[in-house]
Amino acid sequence: MKNLETERKFLVTGDFGKDVFSSTRIIQGYLCSVPERTVRVRINGEKGFITVKGAGSASGAARFEWEKEIPVDEARSLLDIAEPGVIDKTRHLVKNSDGVHIWEVDEFYGDNEGLVVAEVELADENEPFDKPDWLGEEVTGKPEYFNSMLVKNPYRNWK
């Protein structure tokens, strides 16, 4: 399927910092956050994006994704009319030891403070990849870890 994104998601339980090669602050909100589709507006550093995602596969590892860059001032305007709640995080990029994959490690702030999640994008959900020692439990497909759900039921409420 065209525009299919496949990724696996894990909790981070150790120190990944020595392998970070880039970090960017991200602010995002949702214009629509129903399970069948989400429409996300994101400010990633100094760039704006709008993204549409479809429902996930049975495992939750694959789903339709369409994304376009938009002017950052337009992204700010769209965030003003977004559903209540915002995701505030720093995305750290970490090279994997296999030399092929890049980990996106999201360190959350605000109502999701204390949550750190790593994702790796794959060609298909069975593609092999090295798992660094700082990875914890796999949470691929667990809805409570979707950013669109963290807006509605933040990590601070789980404790």
Residue pairs with C-beta under 8 A, 6 or more apart in sequence:
1 64
3 64
3 65
3 66
4 62
4 63
4 64
4 65
5 53
5 62
5 63
5 64
5 65
5 121
6 61
6 62
6 121
6 122
6 123
6 124
6 125
6 127
7 61
7 119
7 120
7 121
7 122
7 140
8 61
8 119
8 120
8 122
8 125
8 138
8 140
9 117
9 118
9 119
9 138
9 139
9 140
9 142
9 145
10 117
10 118
10 119
10 131
10 135
10 136
10 137
10 138
10 139
10 140
11 116
11 117
11 118
11 135
11 136
11 137
11 139
12 105
12 116
12 117
12 118
12 134
12 135
12 136
13 134
13 135
13 136
14 132
14 133
14 134
14 135
14 136
15 134
16 92
16 94
16 103
16 105
16 118
16 132
16 134
17 92
19 94
19 95
19 132
20 92
20 93
20 94
20 105
21 93
21 94
21 95
22 92
22 93
23 90
23 91
23 92
23 93
24 44
24 45
24 90
24 91
25 45
25 88
25 89
25 90
26 42
26 43
26 44
26 45
26 87
26 88
26 89
26 90
26 91
26 106
27 42
27 43
27 79
27 86
27 87
27 88
28 40
28 41
28 42
28 43
28 79
28 86
28 87
28 147
29 40
29 41
29 78
29 79
29 82
29 83
29 85
29 86
29 87
29 151
30 38
30 39
30 40
30 41
30 82
30 83
30 85
30 148
30 151
31 39
31 40
31 41
31 78
31 81
31 82
31 83
32 38
32 39
32 83
33 39
33 83
33 148
33 149
33 151
33 152
35 55
35 143
36 54
36 55
37 52
37 53
37 54
37 55
38 51
38 52
38 53
38 148
39 50
39 51
39 52
40 49
40 50
40 51
40 52
40 53
40 147
40 148
41 48
41 49
41 50
41 51
41 75
41 78
41 79
41 82
42 48
42 49
42 50
42 51
42 75
43 49
43 72
43 75
43 76
43 79
44 91
46 72
47 69
47 72
48 69
48 70
48 71
48 72
48 73
48 74
48 75
48 76
49 67
49 68
49 69
49 70
49 75
50 67
50 68
50 70
50 75
50 78
51 65
51 66
51 67
51 68
52 64
52 65
52 66
52 67
53 63
53 64
53 65
53 66
54 63
54 64
54 65
55 63
55 64
56 62
56 63
56 141
57 63
57 125
59 125
59 140
59 141
60 140
60 141
60 142
60 143
61 122
61 125
61 140
61 141
62 124
62 125
70 78
79 86
83 151
84 151
85 111
85 151
85 152
85 154
86 110
86 151
87 108
87 112
87 147
87 150
87 151
88 108
88 109
88 110
88 112
89 106
89 107
89 108
89 109
89 112
90 106
90 107
90 109
91 104
91 105
91 106
92 104
92 105
92 106
92 107
93 102
93 103
93 104
93 105
94 102
94 103
94 104
94 105
94 118
94 132
95 102
95 103
96 102
96 103
96 120
96 129
96 130
96 132
97 130
97 132
98 129
98 130
100 129
101 120
101 121
101 122
101 129
101 130
102 120
102 121
103 118
103 119
103 120
103 132
104 118
104 119
104 120
104 121
105 116
105 117
105 118
106 116
106 117
106 118
106 119
107 116
108 114
108 115
108 116
108 117
108 150
108 155
110 154
111 150
111 154
111 155
111 156
111 157
112 150
112 154
112 155
112 156
113 155
113 156
114 155
114 156
115 150
115 155
117 139
117 145
118 134
118 135
120 129
122 129
139 145
143 149
144 150
144 153
144 158
